[in-house]
Amino acid sequence: MSDVPRIVLLPGDGIGPEIVAAARRLLEAQGEFEFEEHLVGGCSIDEYGVALTDGVLAACREADAVLLGAVGGPKWDTTDPAAPRPEQGLLGLRKGMGLYANLRPVRPSPALVGSSPLREERIAGTDLLVVRELTGGIYFGASGRDGDVAHDTCEYSVGEIERIARTGFEAARGRAEGTGDSAHVTSVDKANVLETSRLWRETVSGLASDYPDVELEHLLVDNAAMQLVSRPADFDVIVTENLFGDILSDESAMLTGSLGMLPSASLGAEGEPGLFEPVHGSAPDIAGQGVANPLATFLSAAMMLRHGLGRGNVAVRIEAAVDAVLERGLRTRDLLVGGAAAASQGDRPPEREVGTEAITEAVLSVI
Ligand code: NAD
């Protein structure tokens, strides 16, 4: 990696350009970065006829990290299987960049615990990370139909399990570093029924000796789904296979109740660039109005600094600034429960509705 990190920005469609421009301002205020911007998704279809060109993929692979807004919108919705679709841009990036690990942290900002569908005392203190395997399992196995019978095949190799388990163990170790907390990994499978899960459990257990500082527990996926809503604050890192991770990461995302706040990272092999993006979509209903919430993109940029560029200290600053701005009562429209700003409660200041520009300014001024 050169001294000045090279970041490819892929704003995409809908609110993507607004939130990525805000994140660029934030990053520019944090240090020296080289930026390159490219089209992906619907805007790339309009320009080039495909959602991801070979040239853009090559630029992403050569970068130190990639920050993406979101893709898609009604303009490109189609039922024609032969027509290009914006999501092909995302799938092409995942495949072309070899991204096999998806990381989704769930840490409700203290000022927003009231937005959670769970009671405040249950969600308080939640700070977990779901590490999902992204390129194997039943989504990629052989599938087919024979008359009125259909099948999908789930397959995992020891190598695939080991690399994602390592990502989980390393992430747990990294999160605990310097905090005095112990690191904890919950590996989720269905080992009482599935052979792939038994191989999963055996492999993850075998790897644990490389991480004596990380406590490992195994949970069956049905139990994990229940525990996530009954005791979310007890989890640290959850590592699991593709299908279980798809479901559990969405369940975890709902714990916060604030879609506009959730970042994610997709990582590939050591030393290769990762892809960082907010969990939400392109929100075409509010695009161009200056009201999009850029905070999930800021938190994705923080993940990029931590996991992709080795600048965890800057990541912590951004995360703290986001919390501080929310503590002051600033809210984009999507964060207002019931759509209206609440009056001050206890020692919390009253909420004040602001747009993308004002909340970006506020984060910049706090940092
Ligand atoms: P969405 O996440 O775009 O929007 C859902 C609701 O949340 C909308 O009311 C939207 O206004 C609001 N919202 C989302 N993010 C927000 C933000 N940052 N600030 C303020 N409000 C926000 O989901 P959707 O409506 O189901 O999908 C819209 C488009 O996005 C579709 O074309 C879909 O395919 C695409 N999509 C893309 C991604 C991605 O690029 N990773 C993910 C999901 C959906």
Boltz pocket constraint, residues with backbone or C-beta under 6 A from the ligand:
constraints:
  - pocket:
      binder: B
      contacts: [[A, 15], [A, 69], [A, 70], [A, 71], [A, 72], [A, 73], [A, 74], [A, 90], [A, 259], [A, 260], [A, 277], [A, 278], [A, 279], [A, 280], [A, 281], [A, 282], [A, 283], [A, 284], [A, 285], [A, 286], [A, 291], [A, 292], [A, 293], [A, 294], [A, 296], [A, 332], [A, 334]]
      max_distance: 6.0
